Amino acid sequence: MTVDAATRHRALSSPSRTAILAVLRAEGAALAVERVAERVGLHVNTTREHLEVLVAAGLASRTAEARATRGRPRTLYAARGPAEPDGEPWLRDQLSRVLLAGYGRPIAEPGAEAERAAEGLAAELAAAGPGGAPADAGDRQLAALREHFARLGFDPELRGAEVRLRRCPVLDLAHERTEVVCGVHLGLARGVLARVGGPVRAAGIVPFAGPGYCVLRLAGTAPAPGPTSEAAPLPG
């Protein structure tokens, strides 16, 4: 079945569906709708509707349970294809796992918790550093940060002490869960910078700082010419 990217994006525009897909991928085996509903904390009928959207988008498959006894076989669902190690599919898959972690329990600061969770994800991104990296530690950090955000589809632009993220590959989710999604982006940046090592650190992120971009604020960079965003930094 061939499904265009727009259809897949629409299917993943719902945090509930991304959470369901994360459950299917984590399980690695076909699950009944009741089991999926229990894992994500949704009603069975609502879960079934979300699963059917994922099936239509080519992200999940539907099969009938093989039964050796009498009775109507249950419908089982499984994820289609593995998540890619980097790029937009990887980011969506990891983000869905962070969102799923919040189901069924109160979180006082969801953005901060998402940030902490994402710092560990940077290990996968920073496994291989950029080729021909500069000798200066700060420059190495900036090169790695730019490379990894480019791989994830953010179209980053370094401007003095900030990075403009000119394209958000998960914009639909960012509008719905801004604090969590931006927390993941900030955590990834902090994790990459820490693993490369050097004076540069991510000081904060300003969502929707200007027309068509967000701003990642940096600290510890050498003064550099060029305009910076006039958006106010995040509290704290």
Secondary structure, 3 states (H helix, E strand, C coil): CCCCHHHHHHHCCCHHHHHHHHHHHHHCCCEEHHHHHHHHCCCHHHHHHHHHHHHHCCCEEEEECCCCCCCCCCEEEEECCCCCCCHHHHHHHHHHHHHHHCCCCCCCCHHHHHHHHHHHHHHHHCCCCCCCCCCCHHHHHHHHHHHHHHHCCCCEEEECCEEEECCCCCHHHHHHCHHHHHHHHHHHHHHHHHHHCCCCEEEEEEEEEECCEEEEEEECCCCCCCCCCCCCCCCC
